[in-house]
Amino acid sequence: MSKAKFRMGRLDHVHIRVPNRAAAARWYAQHLGFEPVQRFDFWARGFEGGPLQISADGGKTMLALFEASDGHPMIPQQTGVAFSLDAGSFIAFARSLPGEIHSPSGQPLKVDDIVDFDMCWAYNLADPWGNQYELNCYDYDRVRAELIDPDKIEPVRYWPRDLHTDYCNTPGRGTG
């Protein structure tokens, strides 16, 4: 068996589809002690259809609550597991592409499949059986400086950058 080129990071969050995010958040709070994670407030409130990140351990591991609806403005979310990588591991993973890892569409995952979530970078991938995963790196500035800018990568975006900028400039919000 060959040695892997990188090691998966810690569990970051699990995507959960619910009919009503607010009702689900109340249930998770009342029964399991979950609370919204303030630093990810933009994703829940900055644009229609974003996830509400909740955690029972101060944001170390989270559930990302997505409202399941026909009118969701982003790509349809699947239940999946997200892992968090440090910047060095994330960049090493990106530079190893393309390889034998595929995107959820079944195509080989490429370095420019990277998603810019304004607060983190991500890759969406699938195992050979169709199980979907997300790799996240929250060291946003380092990944930009060491991967995105030098390699002239045009990342995938699910919403305009202005939404995040405007949201962060709203009095009382900030970036986290």
N, C-alpha and C positions, 0 to 999 in steps of 0.2 A: 504494500500500500504506500502511495507517495505521500510526502508531507505537504500539508496545506500551505499556501502562500501567505495566509494571514489567519488570525484567530478572531472569531466572532466576539464582539464586545458584550457588555452586560445587557440584560433585558431592559429595554427602555419603556415601551408601552405596547398594549394590545388594542387593535381596532375593534370596537364594539358598535354594531348597528342597532339603533333603537328608534322607535317611532316618535319619541319626544325626548329631546336631550334634557330639558329642565326636569321633567318627571323622573327620568332615569337617574339624574344626578341626585335628586332628593332621596330616591330609594337607596342608592349606594351610600349616601351620607347617613341616613337613618339606620340602616342595617349593617353596614360594613365599615363605617368611619371614613369614607372618602370625602375629600374636599377639593374644590377647584384649585388649580395651580396657577397663581396670579401671573407668573412670568410668561405664560402661554395664552393669556387673555385675548391677545390679538386674533389668534386662530378661531376662537369661539365668537368674538364680537366684531372683528374687523371686516368680515365679509360673510355673505350668506353661504351656509353649508359647511363651514369649517368645524373642526373637532373641538369639543369641550374636554380639556385634559383634566382629569381628576386623579387624586392620589391619596393613599392612606399612610404614606411614609415620607411626606414632605417633598414629593416630586422625584424621588429616586426611581420609582417604578410607577407607571401610570396606566390608566385606561383612557383611551381616546374615544369619546362618545360622538358618533356620527349619526345625524338624523337620516334615516333611509326614506327617500322620496323620489318620485319620478322626475321632479324638477331640480334635483341637485346640480349646481352649476359646475362642479368639478367632475373629474373622472369618477365613475361609480366606485365606491370603496368596497373592498372585500374585507372580511374578517381576516386579520393577519397579525403577525408578531413583529415588533420593531426592536432592533438592537441598537445600542449606542456604542460607537467606537471613538477612541481618542483620535486626534488629528493625524498622527503618524500612521496608524493602522488604516484609517479611512483613505488617506492619500495613496498608501501602498496598494490597497484594494483597487482604487481607481486606475492606477498605473498598470495593474495586471490585466486590464481589460483591453480588447475582448478576449474571451477564453471560453470555458465550458459552462459558464453560468449564464442563464437566460433571463430576459425580462419577463414579466407576466404575459406579454403577447407571444412569447415563444421564440423571439429573436435573440441572438447573442447580445448580452448586455454590453454596451459601449460606454466609454468614459463620458461622452457627451449626453448620456441618459441621466446625468445628475440633475436632481431637482433642487431649486433654490426656494426654500421656505422662509426666507428673510431672517430667520433666527437660527436656522440650521440648514445643513445640506443633507440630501438623502439619495439613496439608490433603492429602487423597487426591483425585486428579483423573485424568481420562482424556482422551487426545487423540481426535479424531474417528474414529480407526481402532481404538480400544480399548486402546492402549498406556497402561499405568498409571504414574503418577508420584506422588511424595510430596514436599511442600514442608515443610521443618523449620525451626524457629527455636529456638535454644538459649538465647536471652536470655529465659528463662522469666519472670523478675520484671517486666521492662519490658513484655512483651506482656500480662501480667496487668494491670499498672497502666494501660496506655494503650489497651487494647482490651477485654479480657474484663470487667473490673470496670466501667468507664464505660458500656459498651454493654449491660451485664447479660446477657452471653452465657452460656448453659449448654452447656459443651463436651461432646463425646462422650467417654466413658471406656470403656476395654476391661477395666479391673479396678478394684476399689475403691481409693480414695486411701489407706486404712488399710494396704494391703499395702506401699506405698512408704514410708510413715511408719514402720511397724514395722520394715521392712527397714533403713532408715537408722538407726534407734535400736538395732539389734543391735550389740553390742560388736565392734569391729574392722571394721565396714562403712563407715559414713559415706556422704556423698553424692558423693564423688569427688575 
